[in-house]
Amino acid sequence: MSLADDFDRSEQPRPDIAEHLAAIVASIDDAIAGTLASDIAEATCPDALLHASRAEIAEAHAVFGKTERLTRTGSWVLELRDTPTLVASAECYRLLGLNETLPVAIDTFLAVVHPDDRDALETAMRLALSERRSYEIEHRVVVRGGTIRWLHVWSEPEFDEAGVAVRILGVAQDVTERKRAEDDMAYAYRHDALTGLANRLLLGDRIEQARSHAAAQDRSVIVVALDLDDIALINNTHGRETGDAVLVAVAERLSVATNYDAAVARTGSDEFVIVGDNITDTSDADTFVDRVRDALLQPILTQGAELFIDARIGVTIDEPSTTSETLLCNADLALARAKQQRSGPNVTYFDPEMRTRTEDRFALIADLRQAVQRDEFELRYQPITAVVDDSILGVEALIRWRHPTRGLIAPVDFIPLAEDTGMIVTIGAWVLEHACAQLRSWTDVNPSAGDLTISVNVSVKQLRAPGIVDTVVRALTRSGIDAGLLTIEMTESVIIDDLDVIGDVLTKLRRLGVRIAVDDFGTGYSSLAYLKHLPIDTLKIDQSFVEGLGDDPCATAIVASALAVARALGLFVVAEGVETALQLESLRSMECDAAQGFYFSKPVTAADIGALVNPPPTAGASAVIIE
């Protein structure tokens, strides 16, 4: 049954709608005339005054019409007596795309309502009448030429004394521009602005759709996450405009390579995800990945340059118990592994062990955040000896973590986590304080050991952190040791990473009297200019060169060259990783200053070092690193 049928009141005799409207107009005129009766009676020109009043009414009507046009708002009355008929203002007719200036049948009105919105509108009107309440709704109308227009409608029914609905009053406003803006915002919220691809927010929906389609076809979903190589280099070399052009080209290539059947998303500055839903076995998966890789191998011609791009790729295949979010996480984990293996294959498939390791990593990070407060760190010390007579010159402090359930954890297993999370700043401060305090404790017990030195390795994050110089000053002040007994040590890569900032920090530390050492010398950068321009006191030759002394002429030549550079610059040299008498003899023959390694001692407790430094050592230098 149509809405017109619902509103049929033909069994109740009513005046003709035209006569009814004429009666309404007459009543309005009568009301106006009655309002002005006394004024008219007293006026010297009553006809002129009445004419002026009606002119004012006409003007007000014109203003009202103009206001409706400006606000794109139209008013209407749906008369329900007899045949339901719509009477509307001129602007309302325009919004509906109707040229009529006379009342129109309700079916004519409903015909312009968008078919997808018609049921909702009729339902809203029926409920308003049955529940005797107003309603508010947004719906589309299809005007001439097929143009879609959105209307926001506020309506309220009126009832006579008998409770019978006689009309519905309404106001409609054109909100097409707002709806278009909302649609644009919704699109931008779920799509990448540069490439037009789905973003990570929309990607979840795309994976769900792919899983549903694959399940219906008894197939599996494949998710390929890739990270482009050298986009930052392209931006820096050719400009960001060229870099953006490369990203757009890659987006198009990935879509073409998958025949536009797969969902392609851009999830980061240089990261993309491709979702396919037609995988039957591992062979299909390999073929899919090969198409993605091949799409990236061809040169990209843009901005007058021929550029080559490659990527690290992580792959996972859907399993029945996997959620969409987990599936995407698995692809990300595989990609992370591919990025770690820079020298290996650039495609890595997910395996459950990756998730286990990741979960273990997060658990370890959570424990690491509380390790300082729980006093779970310990220091071990390895002697640094003079090559000429094996006397102890100083010690190298090595941090250990005694985990409450995992036992003693080696630095290699937690220092990278501390670096990644920034906790190295807090841990490094702890090492500085305790190393300096321990040195003071040794000299308090044996004043003759006053020349013993200690040094602490710091990372680039520590050197960049605000207050690093204050942290060193605080450790020296609290321990009461002389600044010249402390050596701050870092690798070549740390120094070169941010030469200006690091150089400024090192200069400030050197002015305090703190000594500066370069660790793992020879494994970093070929340029040695920093040795001349930075306040460096000590070079530590990496153990990878020391282990070949006596057997490998190349290793011997490298160590001899390092010693020559150090002598030319007036630097002290420590050889690391000495494990044999042959290595030590080679260092003596080359007149190296100091050495450390298992040949002399493994890292030991503070008590063991206290025993070793009695009788007192001779003056010299040392190195302390966090490993």
C-alpha positions in Angstrom: 0.0 0.0 0.0 1.3 3.4 -1.0 1.8 6.4 1.3 -1.0 8.1 -0.6 -3.3 5.2 0.2 -2.4 5.5 3.9 -3.3 9.2 3.9 -6.6 8.8 2.0 -9.3 10.5 3.9 -12.0 10.3 1.1 -14.5 8.8 3.5 -14.6 12.1 5.5 -16.1 14.8 3.4 -13.7 17.8 3.0 -13.8 20.9 0.9 -11.9 21.0 -2.3 -8.3 21.7 -1.8 -8.3 24.8 -3.9 -11.3 26.1 -2.0 -9.5 25.3 1.2 -6.4 27.2 0.2 -8.6 30.1 -0.9 -10.2 30.1 2.5 -6.8 30.2 4.1 -5.7 33.2 2.1 -9.1 34.9 2.8 -8.6 34.3 6.5 -5.1 35.8 6.4 -6.5 38.9 4.6 -9.3 39.2 7.2 -6.8 39.0 10.0 -4.7 41.7 8.5 -7.8 43.8 7.9 -8.9 43.3 11.5 -5.5 44.2 12.9 -5.5 47.5 11.0 -9.2 48.4 11.5 -8.8 51.0 14.2 -6.0 52.7 12.3 -7.9 52.7 9.1 -10.9 54.2 10.7 -8.9 57.1 12.0 -6.9 57.7 8.9 -7.6 60.6 6.6 -6.8 58.3 3.6 -7.8 54.8 4.7 -7.5 53.3 1.2 -3.9 54.5 0.9 -3.1 53.1 4.3 -4.6 49.7 3.5 -2.7 49.7 0.2 0.6 50.5 2.0 0.0 47.7 4.5 -0.6 45.1 1.8 2.5 46.4 0.0 4.5 45.8 3.2 3.1 42.3 3.4 4.1 41.7 -0.2 7.6 43.1 0.5 7.9 40.8 3.6 6.8 37.9 1.4 9.5 38.8 -1.1 12.1 39.1 1.6 11.1 35.7 2.9 11.4 34.2 -0.5 14.9 35.7 -0.9 15.9 34.4 2.5 14.9 30.9 1.4 16.9 31.2 -1.7 20.0 32.5 0.1 19.8 29.7 2.7 18.8 27.1 0.1 15.8 26.3 2.3 12.2 25.6 1.2 9.0 25.2 3.2 6.1 23.0 2.4 2.7 21.8 3.7 1.4 18.3 3.0 -2.3 18.5 3.2 -3.8 15.2 4.2 -7.5 15.8 3.7 -9.0 14.3 0.6 -6.2 13.4 -1.8 -2.9 14.1 0.0 -1.4 17.1 -1.8 1.9 19.0 -1.4 1.9 22.8 -1.3 5.3 24.4 -1.3 7.2 27.6 -1.5 8.9 28.5 -4.8 12.3 27.6 -3.4 11.1 24.2 -2.2 9.7 23.5 -5.7 13.1 24.4 -7.1 14.9 22.1 -4.6 12.6 19.3 -5.6 13.2 20.0 -9.3 9.5 20.7 -9.9 8.3 23.5 -12.0 4.8 23.4 -10.5 3.5 26.5 -8.7 0.3 24.8 -7.7 -0.2 22.0 -5.3 1.1 18.6 -6.5 0.0 15.1 -5.7 2.0 13.2 -3.1 2.9 10.6 -5.7 4.5 13.3 -7.8 6.6 14.4 -4.8 7.6 10.8 -4.0 8.6 10.2 -7.6 11.5 12.6 -7.3 12.8 11.1 -4.0 15.8 8.8 -4.7 14.5 5.2 -4.9 17.0 4.0 -2.3 15.7 6.6 0.2 12.0 6.4 -0.5 11.1 3.7 2.0 13.0 5.4 4.8 11.1 8.7 4.1 7.7 7.0 4.0 8.5 5.1 7.2 9.5 8.3 9.0 6.3 10.0 7.9 4.1 7.1 9.0 5.8 6.9 12.5 5.4 10.7 12.9 1.7 10.4 12.3 1.2 7.2 14.4 3.3 8.5 17.3 2.1 12.1 17.0 5.7 13.5 16.9 8.0 15.5 14.6 10.7 13.8 12.5 14.0 14.8 11.0 15.6 13.0 8.0 18.1 13.4 5.2 17.3 12.0 1.8 18.2 12.4 -1.8 16.1 13.7 -4.7 16.7 13.2 -8.4 16.1 16.4 -10.2 15.8 16.9 -14.0 18.9 15.7 -15.8 19.7 13.1 -13.2 21.4 15.4 -10.8 21.4 14.1 -7.2 20.5 16.7 -4.5 20.6 16.0 -0.7 17.9 17.5 1.5 17.8 17.8 5.2 14.1 17.8 6.3 12.5 18.9 9.5 8.7 18.1 9.7 5.9 18.1 12.2 2.3 16.8 11.8 -0.8 18.7 12.9 -4.0 17.2 14.2 -7.6 18.6 14.5 -9.7 18.6 17.6 -10.8 15.1 16.9 -7.2 13.9 16.7 -7.3 13.4 13.0 -4.1 14.3 11.1 -4.8 17.2 8.8 -1.4 18.2 7.5 2.4 17.9 7.9 4.4 21.0 7.9 8.0 20.9 6.8 11.2 22.7 6.0 13.8 21.3 3.6 17.4 22.6 3.2 19.8 21.7 0.4 22.8 20.1 2.1 24.4 18.7 -1.1 27.6 20.7 -0.6 28.0 19.5 3.0 27.3 15.9 2.0 29.9 16.2 -0.8 32.4 17.7 1.6 31.7 14.9 4.1 32.2 12.3 1.3 35.4 13.9 0.3 36.6 13.9 3.9 35.6 10.3 4.4 37.5 9.4 1.2 40.6 11.3 2.3 40.4 9.7 5.7 40.6 6.3 4.2 42.9 6.9 1.2 46.4 8.0 0.6 46.5 11.6 -0.7 49.5 11.1 -3.0 48.7 7.8 -4.8 44.9 7.5 -4.2 45.5 4.0 -2.9 43.8 2.7 0.3 45.6 3.7 3.5 46.1 1.5 6.5 42.6 2.4 7.9 40.8 1.1 4.8 43.2 -1.8 4.4 41.5 -3.7 7.2 38.2 -3.6 5.3 40.0 -4.7 2.1 41.5 -7.7 3.9 38.1 -8.7 5.3 36.6 -8.5 1.9 39.4 -10.5 0.4 39.0 -13.2 3.1 35.3 -13.5 2.5 35.8 -13.8 -1.3 38.6 -16.3 -0.9 36.6 -18.4 1.5 33.7 -18.6 -0.9 36.1 -19.8 -3.6 37.9 -22.2 -1.3 41.1 -20.2 -1.8 43.5 -18.4 0.6 44.5 -14.7 1.0 48.1 -13.6 0.6 49.3 -10.3 2.1 52.6 -8.8 0.8 54.1 -5.9 2.7 57.0 -4.1 1.1 59.4 -1.3 2.0 61.0 0.6 -0.9 64.8 1.0 -0.8 66.4 4.4 -1.2 63.3 6.7 -1.4 65.0 9.0 1.1 68.1 9.0 -1.1 66.0 9.9 -4.2 64.4 12.7 -2.3 67.7 14.1 -1.1 69.4 13.7 -4.5 66.6 14.5 -7.0 64.2 16.4 -4.9 60.9 15.4 -3.2 58.9 16.0 -6.4 60.8 13.3 -8.1 60.5 11.0 -5.0 56.7 11.6 -5.1 56.6 10.8 -8.8 58.4 7.5 -8.1 55.9 6.6 -5.4 53.0 7.3 -7.8 54.7 5.1 -10.5 55.2 2.3 -8.0 51.5 2.5 -6.9 50.4 2.1 -10.6 52.8 -0.7 -11.3 51.7 -2.7 -8.3 48.1 -2.3 -9.4 48.9 -3.4 -13.0 51.1 -6.3 -11.8 48.2 -7.8 -9.9 45.8 -7.1 -12.8 43.8 -4.7 -10.6 42.4 -7.8 -8.9 44.3 -7.3 -5.7 43.9 -4.5 -3.1 46.9 -2.2 -3.0 47.5 0.2 -0.1 50.1 2.7 0.8 50.7 2.3 4.6 53.7 4.5 5.1 56.0 7.0 3.4 57.7 4.2 1.5 55.7 1.2 2.5 53.0 -0.6 0.5 50.7 -3.6 1.1 49.2 -5.9 -1.5 46.3 -8.2 -0.7 45.4 -11.1 -3.1 42.5 -13.6 -2.6 43.2 -16.3 -5.2 46.0 -18.4 -3.7 45.7 -22.2 -3.7 49.2 -23.3 -2.8 52.8 -22.1 -2.3 53.4 -22.0 -6.0 50.6 -19.5 -6.4 52.1 -17.4 -3.6 55.5 -17.5 -5.2 54.1 -16.4 -8.6 52.2 -13.6 -7.0 55.3 -12.3 -5.2 57.4 -12.7 -8.3 54.9 -10.4 -10.2 55.2 -7.8 -7.5 59.0 -8.0 -7.6 59.2 -7.9 -11.4 57.0 -4.7 -11.3 59.7 -3.0 -9.3 62.7 -4.1 -11.4 62.1 -2.0 -14.5 63.6 1.5 -14.4 61.3 4.4 -13.6 61.6 7.4 -16.0 60.5 10.6 -14.2 61.6 14.2 -14.1 64.2 13.5 -16.7 65.9 10.8 -14.6 66.1 7.0 -15.0 65.7 5.6 -11.5 65.9 2.0 -10.2 64.0 0.9 -7.2 64.0 -2.3 -5.1 62.3 -3.3 -1.9 62.3 -5.5 1.1 59.3 -7.8 1.1 57.4 -9.7 3.8 54.8 -12.3 2.9 52.2 -14.2 4.8 49.3 -16.5 3.8 45.9 -16.5 5.6 45.0 -19.4 7.9 41.5 -20.2 9.2 42.2 -19.1 12.8 43.9 -15.8 11.8 42.1 -12.5 12.1 42.6 -9.7 9.6 44.6 -7.7 12.1 46.9 -10.6 12.9 47.3 -11.4 9.2 48.6 -7.8 8.6 50.8 -8.0 11.7 52.3 -11.3 10.4 53.2 -9.6 7.1 54.8 -6.7 9.0 56.8 -9.1 11.1 58.1 -10.9 7.9 58.9 -7.5 6.5 60.8 -6.5 9.6 62.9 -9.7 9.3 63.6 -9.0 5.6 64.8 -5.5 6.5 67.1 -6.9 9.2 68.7 -9.2 6.6 70.0 -6.5 4.3 72.6 -8.8 2.7 70.3 -11.8 2.3 67.2 -12.5 0.2 64.9 -9.5 0.0 61.7 -11.7 0.4 60.9 -13.3 3.7 57.9 -15.5 4.5 56.3 -15.4 7.9 56.8 -18.2 10.3 55.3 -18.5 13.8 58.7 -18.2 15.4 58.8 -14.6 14.4 55.8 -13.9 16.5 57.3 -15.8 19.5 60.5 -13.8 19.3 58.5 -10.5 19.0 56.4 -11.4 22.0 59.5 -12.3 23.9 61.1 -9.0 22.9 58.1 -7.0 24.2 58.1 -8.9 27.5 61.9 -8.2 27.9 61.3 -4.5 27.2 58.6 -4.4 29.8 61.0 -5.9 32.4 63.9 -3.7 31.2 61.9 -0.6 32.1 61.8 -1.7 35.7 65.3 -3.1 36.0 67.0 0.1 37.2 64.4 0.6 40.0 64.7 -3.1 41.0 68.5 -2.8 41.1 68.9 -5.8 38.7 72.0 -4.5 36.9 75.5 -5.5 37.8 79.0 -4.4 36.6 81.9 -6.7 35.7 85.4 -5.4 35.1 88.1 -6.5 32.7 91.7 -5.3 33.3 93.6 -3.1 30.8 97.3 -3.9 31.0 100.5 -2.2 29.8 102.0 -4.2 27.0 105.5 -3.5 28.2 105.2 -5.1 31.6 101.7 -6.5 32.0 100.9 -4.0 34.8 97.2 -3.0 35.3 96.5 0.5 34.0 92.8 0.5 34.4 89.6 -1.5 33.9 86.8 -1.8 31.4 83.3 -2.0 33.0 80.8 -4.4 31.4 77.2 -4.3 32.4 75.1 -7.4 33.1 71.4 -7.8 33.8 70.4 -10.3 36.5 66.8 -11.0 35.5 64.6 -12.4 38.3 63.5 -15.4 36.3 65.8 -15.6 33.2 69.0 -15.3 35.2 72.1 -13.4 33.9 71.4 -11.7 30.6 74.3 -10.8 28.4 74.5 -7.2 27.1 74.0 -8.3 23.5 70.5 -9.4 24.4 69.3 -6.2 26.1 71.5 -3.3 25.1 69.9 -3.1 21.5 66.5 -3.0 23.2 67.7 -0.2 25.4 68.9 1.7 22.4 65.7 1.2 20.4 63.5 2.3 23.3 65.7 5.2 24.5 66.2 3.5 27.9 69.9 3.5 27.2 70.0 7.1 28.6 68.8 6.0 32.0 70.9 2.8 32.0 74.0 4.7 30.8 73.6 7.2 33.7 73.4 4.3 36.1 76.6 2.8 34.7 78.4 6.2 35.0 77.4 6.6 38.6 78.3 3.1 39.7 81.6 2.9 37.7 82.9 6.1 39.2 81.7 5.1 42.6 83.5 1.8 42.3 86.7 3.4 41.3 86.5 5.7 44.3 85.9 2.6 46.5 89.1 0.9 45.2 91.2 3.9 45.8 89.8 4.3 49.3 90.9 0.8 50.2 94.2 1.2 48.5 95.2 4.9 48.1 98.2 3.8 46.1 95.8 2.8 43.3 95.0 6.4 42.7 96.1 6.4 39.1 93.8 3.6 38.1 91.4 4.8 35.4 87.9 3.8 34.3 85.9 4.7 31.2 82.3 4.2 30.1 81.0 3.6 26.6 78.2 5.9 25.6 75.8 5.6 22.6 74.7 8.2 20.1 71.4 8.5 21.9 73.1 9.3 25.2 75.3 11.9 23.6 72.3 13.5 21.9 70.2 13.5 25.1 69.9 16.8 26.9 72.0 17.0 30.0 74.7 14.4 29.1 77.4 16.7 30.3 75.5 17.3 33.6 75.1 13.6 34.0 78.9 13.1 33.8 79.5 16.0 36.2 77.1 14.5 38.7 78.8 11.1 38.6 82.2 12.7 39.1 80.9 15.0 41.9 79.1 12.2 43.8 82.1 9.8 43.6 84.7 12.5 44.2 87.1 11.1 41.6 89.3 13.3 39.4 87.8 13.9 35.9 91.1 12.7 34.3 90.5 9.2 35.6 87.3 8.8 33.6 87.3 8.0 29.9 84.2 8.4 27.7 84.3 5.9 24.9 82.3 5.6 21.7 82.6 3.9 18.3 83.5 5.5 15.1 80.0 5.3 13.7 78.7 7.2 16.7 81.1 10.0 16.1 80.4 10.3 12.4 76.6 9.9 12.8 76.2 13.6 13.8 79.7 15.1 13.8 78.6 18.6 14.7 76.5 17.8 17.7 78.7 15.0 19.0 81.8 17.1 18.5 80.3 19.9 20.6 79.5 17.4 23.4 83.0 15.8 23.3 84.6 19.3 23.5 82.6 20.2 26.6 83.6 16.9 28.2 87.2 17.3 27.4 87.2 20.8 29.0 86.1 19.1 32.2 89.2 16.9 32.0 87.4 13.7 30.9 89.4 11.6 28.4 87.8 10.6 25.1 88.4 7.2 23.4 87.4 5.7 20.0 86.3 2.0 20.3 86.5 -0.6 17.5 88.9 1.5 15.5 89.3 0.3 12.0 85.9 -1.1 11.5 84.0 2.2 10.8 84.7 4.9 8.3 87.7 5.3 6.1 88.1 9.0 6.7 90.3 9.8 9.6 89.7 13.6 9.6 87.7 13.4 12.8 90.8 12.2 14.7 92.5 15.5 13.9 89.5 17.8 14.7 88.0 16.1 17.7 89.5 16.0 21.2 90.3 12.3 21.2 92.9 10.8 23.5 92.8 7.0 22.9 92.3 4.6 20.0 91.1 1.0 20.7 92.0 -1.3 17.8 89.2 -3.8 17.1 89.8 -7.4 18.1 89.0 -8.6 14.5 92.4 -7.3 13.5 94.2 -8.3 16.7 93.2 -12.0 16.4 95.2 -12.3 13.2 98.5 -11.0 14.6 101.3 -13.4 14.1 99.5 -15.4 11.4 97.9 -12.9 9.1 100.2 -10.4 7.4 97.2 -8.2 6.5 96.1 -8.0 10.1 99.6 -7.1 11.2 99.8 -4.4 8.6 96.5 -2.9 9.7 97.5 -2.8 13.3 100.9 -1.3 12.4 99.2 1.4 10.3 96.8 2.2 13.2 99.7 2.6 15.5 101.5 4.9 13.1 98.4 7.1 12.8 98.1 7.2 16.6 101.7 8.1 17.1 101.5 10.9 14.5 98.5 12.4 16.4 99.9 11.7 19.9 97.2 9.2 20.8 97.3 6.3 23.3 96.5 2.9 21.8 94.7 -0.1 23.4 94.5 -3.4 21.5 91.3 -5.3 22.2 90.6 -9.1 22.3 94.2 -10.3 23.1 93.9 -14.1 23.7 97.3 -15.6 23.0 100.9 -15.0 23.9 101.7 -14.7 20.2 99.3 -11.8 19.8 100.8 -10.1 22.8 104.4 -10.6 21.6 103.4 -9.0 18.2 102.0 -6.0 20.0 105.2 -5.7 22.0 107.3 -5.8 18.9 105.2 -2.9 17.5 105.4 -1.0 20.8 101.6 -0.9 21.3 100.7 0.9 24.6 98.1 -1.3 26.2 96.0 -4.5 25.7 93.0 -6.3 27.1 91.5 -9.6 26.5 91.0 -13.1 27.9 94.7 -13.7 27.9 95.0 -11.4 30.9 91.5 -11.9 32.5 87.9 -12.4 31.8 85.5 -9.8 33.2 85.4 -10.2 37.0 83.7 -8.8 40.0 84.7 -5.6 41.8 86.2 -7.7 44.6 88.4 -9.6 42.2 89.7 -6.3 40.6 90.4 -5.0 44.1 92.7 -8.0 44.7 94.4 -7.5 41.3 95.3 -3.9 41.9 97.4 -4.6 45.0 100.3 -3.9 44.6 99.3 -0.5 43.0 99.5 -0.2 39.2 101.5 2.3 37.3 99.8 5.3 35.6 98.2 4.8 32.2 95.0 4.7 30.4 92.0 2.3 30.1 88.7 1.8 28.4 85.3 0.8 29.7 82.5 -0.2 27.5 78.9 -1.3 27.8 78.4 -4.5 25.9 
